[in-house]
Amino acid sequence: MSKIQPSQVHVTDVVLRDGHQSLIATRLRTEDMLPVCPKLDAIGFHSLEVWGGATFDACVRFLKEDPWERLRSLREALPNTPLQMLLRGQNLLGYRHYADDVVERFVAKSADNGIDIFRVFDALNDLRNLETAMRAVKASGKHAQGTLCYTVSPVHTLEIYIEQARRLIDMGADSIAIKDMAGLLTPYATGELVAALVESVDVPIHLHAHATSGLAPLCHLKAVEAGCRHIDACSSAFAGGTSHPSTEAMVAALQGTGYESGLDLEALKAVGDELREVRKKYAAFESEFTREDVSVQINQVPGGMMSNLANQLKEQNALSRIREVFAEIPRVRADLGYPPLVTPTSQIVGTQAVMNVLTGERYKTITNEVKRYLMGGYGQPPAEVDAEVQRRAIGNEPIEDGRPADRLGPEMQRLTAEVGELADGEEDILTFAMFPDLGRDFLQGRRDGTLTPEALPVAESSGRPVSEGTPTEFVIDVHGESYEVQITGVGRNSGGKRQVYLTLDGMPEEVVFEAKDAYVGGAASGRAQASRPGHVTTSMPGNIVDVLVGVGDNVKEGQAVLITEAMKMETEVQARIAGSVKAVHVAKGDRVTPGEVLIEIE
């Protein structure tokens, strides 16, 4: 007979964070959260996850909301329920490692503004990257939850997870979370892992499992049977698919078993009904790629990554190639030493996979984040990386093997000076620290009163948002070559010419049709099309982050001359020949598309 005895199972609901992050690309606005808060607060959850992950980014980038004000508003609206956040260890909520003083202040201000439970993780399970954050949480008097990012690979074994759990407890962890962000757990693997952890450590075990493969509800039940007493679930309005098991369904499943949650199904149903109406407002962000799909057991793409990846490919006019990207992701992951796919490594691997597919050559273009990763900038990869990929990315550059943050000096004083009078308090300095360019623009817009959230597309007949139409697809034969073409939008019609935007072999380009048998290329920017080796262009649509050279500068072949940003990842654009810079046709912030002449070198 099992020594595990029935007892209450405690539920954390993630609808205000991971639920909408996984299904509608993190677009749920605070104004649509607050009305349902009294109902949520009265239910008696163990906690509500309300902050962290991509919500900070989405607030500043798209919604033009102050994320700190969101937290304060939720704290006021949920006075009786502990609030929980997801914290990326030394990465906090950004995409790089921050100095220890920034981590310490971010945790302290998060606690001051309302967070009670900090779920702290590192994308590589490099526990050195959790030390400062865990220490800061304990110093704040809050609950520190150490996290194991679950993944499947030749090097991720049961023994490794048990060893890491013990090390987290040595750091002061009050509980241990199993974070299955991709939905890779299977029921019996869950039972085995939970049983081993329950036997090995003396703190509560929490299970966070995405429903992507359809197996998560079964995993939850096996976890409970094995001794787990804390599970994450999501209100049915934002449950299932790449989100989480339904809270209502899990509560109903446990009734009469001795593992009851103590939660009222009627009250949970009322929350789901209210939020289901709210979700209709965000139809433009729904994606077919967030449904249940057992192929996640093959491509290993986590829930939040899948919806955001689909949305980003849509912006690149390349959504039709998402299956190729899914197939490429496991290959890139193996090349990089099997990192778990969770922010920021999910973005690092996913964006590189997109570039490998859209450029037509693996690692023809390598993002700065992949280079930083291969130089040890994020910590120790779980396994050996591919030597040829590493050589192509960083050549003979030295590889650091220590804790990345040990190479960073204090940053708060510098950040305070850089943001200057735009910051009204320490929270604003930390917003700037997370996303310097976005943060500065946000703070400036707030001061000027010019912040405008992205528009929600609305159908006039129904008053409800609608998503963009499906592109028209057909094949064009030109000089004996066949090209798959998508018309993704129509431009102006003047002078007998019709401008349309096409996706040709996955790369969006504007063309002008003048006659039945010909077209004349030309970008909306008016830039010429690249035709010589000295014409510097980009292989991905994006924005100019920085221009590294000026007219008259001498450059070497392979020298970085521009930095572009696409899908939140930066990439260096290099000169194909040595010579002198004759002309620069772009500036920081410009939108660029492949084939345009951005810099001329002679």
N, C-alpha and C positions, 0 to 999 in steps of 0.2 A: 504493500500500500504506500502511496506517495506521502511524503512528509509535508507536502504543501496542503494547507487547509484553506477552505473557502473563506473569503473576507471581502470587505468592500473594495470595489475598483473605482479609482478616482479618475475623472475625465477632464482633460484640457481641451477646450474648443479653440480651433485655429481659424475660424471664419474671418476674423478681422485682420489677419495677416496672410498666412500661407494659403488659405482657401482661394482668395481672389488673386493672389500672386500666381497660383498654379493654373487658373482657368481664364482669367481676363487680364493677364499681363500687368497685374498690380495696379489696376486703374480705379479701384473703389475709392470714392472721395469721402472725406471726413463727414461732410454734410449728410451723406447717406448711411453712415455708421451710427451717428448719435441717436436718431430716433428709436432704434431697436435696443439701445443700451439698457434702459430700465428692465426690459424683459430678460435680457442676458444676465444682468446683475442679480436678478431674483432667483435664478435657477439653482445656484449652489455649486458651480464648477470648481474644480481644484484650482484652476487658473484660466485666464483667457490670454492667448497669444495675440498681441496687438501691434508689435513694433519689430524692427529689424529686417533682415533679408533685403529685398529690393524696395521696400516701402519708402525708405529714406530717399533713395535715388528717384523713385517715381514722383514723390511729392515735389522735389525741387525741379526735376527735369520736365515733367509733363503737367502735373496738377497745379503747380505754382502755389503750393501750400507750405507753410512752415512746419516741418516734421515735429519739431519740439512743441509747437502749439497743438498739433494733433495729439501728442502724448498727454499733454496737460488736460486737454478737453476730454479725452477718454478716461483719464484718472478721475476727473470730477464726475463724469457720467456713470462710472462703475465703482462706487465707493466701497462695496462689500466684497469685491472679488480681487484676488491677487492678479496683477498684470505681469505678463511674461514677455521677454524679447529674445531674439536670436542674435548672437554676437559672434562675429568671425574672428575671435581671438585678436591677434596682432593686426589683422586687417580691419577690425571694427566693422564698419558698414561700407567701406570703400573697396578699392581694387588694388591696393598696395599695402605694404607693412608700414605702420606708423611708429614713431618713437614712443618709448615707454611713458613719457610725460603726457602725450596725447591720449594714450590708452587709459591712463589713470584718470585724467580729467573727464574723458568721455563716459567712463563707467560711473564716476561720481555724479555727473550731471544727469545721467539717465536715471540713477537712483533718486536723486533729488526731485526729478520731474514725474516720477510715478512707477518706475519698474521695480518689481519685487523679486522676480525670478529671472536669472540670467542663464540661458542655455548657451554655453561657450563651446565653440568647436574650431578646428583647424581643417582646412580643405585636404591637407596631406596626412592628417592624423600625426603631424609632427608636434608632439606635446610641448616642446620647447616654446612653441608659438602661443601657448595658452597660459604660461606661467604668470605674466604680468596681469592679464585680464582676470584670472582666477584670484590672484592676490588682491586686486582692486575691488572685486566683488565682496570678498570677505571683509575688507576694510570698511566697506559701506554698510556692513551689517545685513546684507541681502543673501538670498539663496543662490549658491553657486552650483550649477548643474554641469558636470563634465560630460562631454559628448564623444561618442564613438561613431564616426562616419562609416556606415556599412557599405561595403562594395564586395565584388567577387573578382578574384584574380588569383594567379598562382602563388602570390605572397601574402594574401589576406587569410589567415588561419584563425581557428578558434583560440589557439594559444596566444596569438598576438593580441586579440581583443581582450582577453582576460588580463594579460600583462599591462595593457594600456589602462584598463579600468582601475587596476591597483595603483598605478602611478598617478592617475587623476585623484584618487582618494588621498594619496600622500600630499597632493597639492591643496587639499581642503575641500574637495567636492562633497556637497551635501547629498547628491544623488547622481546617478549615471543614466544618460539617455542613449538609446540606440537610435541613430538617425538614418533611416532608410529612405533617402531623398529620391532615389530612382525607382523604387518599387521592385527591388531585386530580391528581397527576402521571399522565401517559400515557407509554408506553414511548419514543416518539420525542421528546417534549418532554424527557424525562429525559436521553436521549442527547445532545441539543443543549445542555442546561444544563450537564451534567457536562463535556462536551468543551470548552465555553467556559471553565469554571472551571479545568480542568486546564491549558489553554493560558495562562490569565491569571495564575495564582498558583502559588507553589512549595511549598505545604504540602499534606498529604494531604486528600483529599475524602472525606467520610463521607456515606452515604445512610441516612436514617431515613424509611421510607414505610409508612403504614398500608395494610392489605390491603382496606379497606372496599369499594372498587369492584371488586375482583378483579384489578386490574392490577398490583399491587405486585411480584409475582415477576417479571413481564416487565420492569418498570421496573428492578429490580435487575440483571437480565441485561444490559440495554442500558447501564446505568451502568458495569458492569464492563467491557464492551466499549469504552466511551468513556474509560476510565482510572481509574475509581473503584476503590479497593482496600480499602475499609472499608465494610461493610454491617451494618445492624441486622436481626436476625431474632429469632424467639421459639420456644422449645420447642413442639413440636406440640400439647402438652396445652393450651396457651393461645394458639394461633396461629389465623390466618384471621379472616375477618369484619372487625370494627373493630379487631382487633389487628394482627399483622404476619405476613409470610410465615414459614412453618415453617422453623426452622433445619435440620432434617433434609432437607427438600426442597431448600433452597438448596445445602447441602453436596453432596447427590446430583447436582444439576443441574450443578455445576461440576467434578465428577470427570471426568478424562480430557480436559480442555479446555486445560490449561496455566494455568488460574486456580484451581487446587485450594486448598481452605481448610486442608488438613492435619488436619482433625478427623475423629474416628472415628465412623462412623455407628452402630455397635453401642452405643457409649457414649452417644451422643445419644438413641438409641431407649430405653435403660434409664432415662434421665432423664424422657423423655416418658411412659413407662409409669407411673412412680412418681407424677408430678404429675397424671396423668389420674385416678388414684384420689383424690388430694387434692381435685381440682376438684368431685367429686361432693358433697363436704361443703357446698359453697356454692351449691347448686342454687337456693336462694331468691333469689339475685341474678342469675340468668341472665335474659336478655331477648331477645325475638324481634327487637329492633331492633339487635342487635349482629351479625347475620348479614351475609354479603356482599350488597351492594346497590349497583348501579351508579348509582342515583339520587343518590348522594353527589356525583356530577358536577354535579347540579342544585342540591341544597340545601346542599352544602358543609359539612356537620356533621362535625367530627372524631370519631375513634373513642371516646376517653375521654368526650367531651361527650355522645355519643349514648347510651351506657349510663347515664351519670349523669342525663341529661335524662329518659330513660324512667323511671328509678327515682324521680326527683323528682316527675314528673307522676303517677306511681302513688301517691305520698304525698299528692298533692293530689286524689286520686280523679278524675283527668282524663286517664288514659292513653289513652282512646279518641280524644282530640283531638290526638294527637301528630303526625298527618299534617298537620293545619292548622298546627301550630307549625313543622314542617319547611318548609312553603311560605312561612311568614312570615319565617323566618330570613334568606334572601337579601335580602328587602326591607328589613329592619332594617339589615342589613350595608351595603347601598347608601346608606341614609339617613345612616349614621355614617361614610361615607368609605372603605368597603371595607377595614376592618381584617382582617388574617388571623385566622381563628378558632382561637385557642389561648389557654389560660389566661393572664390573666383575661378577655380580650376575648370568648372563647367563652361564658363565663358571663354577661358583660354583655349581649351580643347575644341569647343564648338565653333569658335570664330576661325581657328586654324583649319578646321575641317571644311568650313564654308569656303575659305580661300583656296584650299586644295581643289575643291570641286569647280568653283567658278573660274579660276584661272587656267584650268585644264592641265595643270602640272603640280604634282605634290611638292610642297615647300618651295615653289617658285617665289612666293612672297611669304615671309615669316613675320608675325607680329612682334612688336617689342616685348609684349608680355611673355610670349614663348621664349624669347631670348633671355629675359630676366629669369624665368623659371629654370632654364637650363644652366644658368650661371649660379643657381642656388639662392636666388632672390626671394623665393617663397618658402624655402626650407628643403628638407631632404626628401626626394622622391621615394616612394615605397620600394621601387625596384630599379635596376639599371636602365638607363635611357638608351635609345638607339644611337650608336656612336656616329653614324653618318649624318643623321639629322642634327645632332649636336655640333658636328663639324661645320655643316652648312650654316647653322644659325649663329654660332659664336666664334668659329675658327679656333684660334689658340688663346682666347681670353681665359683668364683664371677662373676657376670654379670655387666658390666659397662653401665651406662645409660647417660653419658655425651657425648660431642662431642669427637669422637675418637682422633682427632689431639691434643686435649688439654693434652693428656698424652704423647705427643712426644716432646722431647727437640729439639733444633736446630740441623740440620744434615749436613749442607753444609761444615762446617769445617772438620768434620770427613770424609765425602765422598771425599773431596779434598785430604786429607792425604792418604786415602786408595787407590785411583786410582793412585796417585803419578805422575811420569813422563810420564805415558801413555797418560795423558790428555794434549792436545795442547791448550785448552781454556775451558771456562765455559760450553760450549755446550757439550764437552766430559764428563765433570763431571756429567752433567745431564743425559747423556746417560747411564753412569755407575749407576746412582741413580735409573733409571727406571728398569734396568735388570742387577744386579751386576755381575753374572757369565757370562751371554751372553755378557754384555757390556765390561767386562774385556777382554774376548776372542776376541771380535771384535776389540777393540783398540790395543791389542797386535798383532793381525793379520795384522792390517793396518800398524803398525810400522814395522813389519817384512816383509811386502809385500806378505803375504801368503793368503789373503782373496780370497776365491773362492765361487761364488754363486752356489746354488744348480743347478744341470744340468736339462735342459728341455729335457725330452725323445723325440727322433726324429726318425721317420720311414725313413729308408734309401731310400725307393722307392719314397717317396713323398717329403722328406725334411721337413715334418710337424710333430709336436709333436703328440704323441698318448698316450692314457691312458693305464693303466695296464689291462691285460686280465681278464676276469671273472673267478673266481675260479671254479674248477671242484668239484661238490658236489655229495656225495653218502652216503650210510648207511653201517656201518660195524657192524656185530654181533659178540660179544666176550663174551663167557661163558654165553649165554642167555640174555645179555644186548645189546641193540641197541644204536649205537652212530652215530649222524650226523657228517660227516667229510667233510672238504673242503681241497683240495690240493691247496695251495697258491703259491708254488714255488718249484723248483727242485734243489737239491744240487748235490754234486759231486758223481761220480760212480766209486768206486775202490774196488778191492779185492772181487768182487762178491756181494758187498753191495750197495744198493741205498739209499741215504739220501733224504728225502722229508720233507717239512714243512707242518704240518697239523693244522687245527683248530678243536679241539675236544671240543664239548660243549662250543664253543665260546672262548676257550683259546688256543692261538697258542703254538705249541710245535714241536720241531724237533725230528724225530724218524728215526731209521735205519731199513730198511726191509732186512732180511737175508733169509727168507723162506716164503712160501705161508701162513703158519699158525701162524707165530710169528713175533714179533718185539722187538727190544731192545731199550729202551729209552736212551736218552743222549743228552744234550744240546751242541750247538756249542762251548760254553765256556769251556766245559770239566768238569763242576761242576756235582756232583752226584745229584740224585733225592732224595727229602726229603722223609723219611720213619719213622721218630720218632718225638715225641712231641718236643724234643730239637732241631730239625732241623728248623731253621728260614727260611721261604720262603716268597714270595710275591704273591698276588692274581691277580696282573695286570702287564703286561709287562711295562717296563719303564727304567729309569736311576737312579743310586744311586746319591743322592744329598749330603748325609752326612752319615758317619758311627759314631755312638754315643758311641760305646763300643770297648774295645780292649781285647786281649787274657789275661785271668786271672781275668778279672773284674767279680764281683758278681752282678747278676741281679735279679730283682723280677719278678714274673709273671705279665704280662701286661705292663712291662716297655718298652718304646720305645728304640729300638736298632739300627734302620736304618731309614732314610728318603728317600723315592723314589719320582720320578716325572714322571707323565704320563699325557698327554694332558694339559700341562702347570700348573697342580695342584700338590701340594705336599701331601704326605701321610706318616704317621708314620707306621713302621712295628714293631710289638711288640713281645716280648718273650711270648711263650705259657706256659713255666714253669719257676720256679725259679732255679737258679744254677749258675755255673761258666762258663764263656766263654772259650771253648776249642779251637775254631778255627774261624777265620774270612776269608771268601773266596772272599770278594769284596772290592773295593776301590771307592772313589768318582769318578763319571763319568762313571763307568761300566754300560753296558747294561745288564739287567736281565730279565728272563722270569719266569712265574709261575712254581712251582715245584722244582726249583733248590735249593740246600742247600747253603744259603748265610752266615749263622752263625751257629755254633754248640754250644749247651749249654748242660752241664751235671750236 
